Amino acid sequence: MKTLILYSKPGCHLCEGLQEKLEELPVRLEIRDITQNQSWFQKYQYEIPVLCYADHAETSAVATEHPLPRLSPRASTAQVAKTIQTHIGPFEA
């Protein structure tokens, strides 16, 4: 199963808006606060919100992260869902 990972930070209105839309979808979502991890902060401080999916291969305990294209802050929940499904496939119920 794929997990969506949202790299964000407190007080970021773009991050909060995307998180609200993602929470409406039937997806596994992990929120990562970049201020809590120096490597995340260095990598994403000028890019947030960053949405990735983690592919948990059955043969490996380590997940591989793949970034999704940047979503417009004005994208509707339906548009966010369509983008996700285009890149990772249909949602699992």
N, C-alpha and C positions, 0 to 999 in steps of 0.2 A: 504494500500500500504506500502511496506517496503522501508525504506531509508537506504542507505549505509552511514556509518560514518567512515571517515578516520582520525585517530588521528595521527598528524604529528607535525613537527616544522620547522621553516624557516631554509634553508640551508642544510637540510637533503636530500642528493641525492637519497636515497632509497625511501623516501616519495614522492619526486617529480616525480620519475620514475613511481611509482604505480599510483599516481594521474593522470599523462598523460594517462595511459592505461585506467583508470576508466572513464575519460572524453570522451573516444571514444565509450563508451557503453551507451545504452539507459536505464540508471538508474538514480534515484534520489540520488545525492551525497551531503553530508555535510562534509566540511573540518573543523576539530577542531584543532586549534593550542594549543598544550599542555603548551606552555609558557604563555598562557593567563589565565590559570585556575590552581590553586595550586593542587587541587585534581587530575586533569588529569595528571599533571606533576609527582606527586608522584606515581601514578599508572602505567604510561606508559613511564617514562623517559628512561628506558633501553630496551624497547620493540618496539619502533616505527620503521616502520609504523605498526599501528594496524588497521585492518579493521573489523568493526562490522556491523550488520544490526539491525535496530530498527523496532520492530513489533508494529504497532499502532493498538491496539485492538479497535474494535468499541464500546465496553462497558467501556473503560477506556480512560481518557485523557492523561495518562502517558504511554510512550512507554517503552518497555522492550528491552534492548540491548543484542545482542548475538554475541560474537566474532567469526570470521571466522578463519580457519587455516591460519597460516603464509604462505604467498606466496613467492616463490623464486624471487629475483630481476631479474632473467633472464627469468622469465615466460613471454610468449608472451601475447598480448591482448586476443587472442583466449583462451589461457590457463587460464587467469584470469577470463574470461567470463564463462568458463566451471566450474571452482571451485565455482563461485558465484551461478550459476544455480544448481549445485549439492546440495548446502546447503540451498538455499532459493527459488528455483523454477525458472521457465522461466521468462524472462524479460517481463514487461508489456509495450505495445506500447503506 
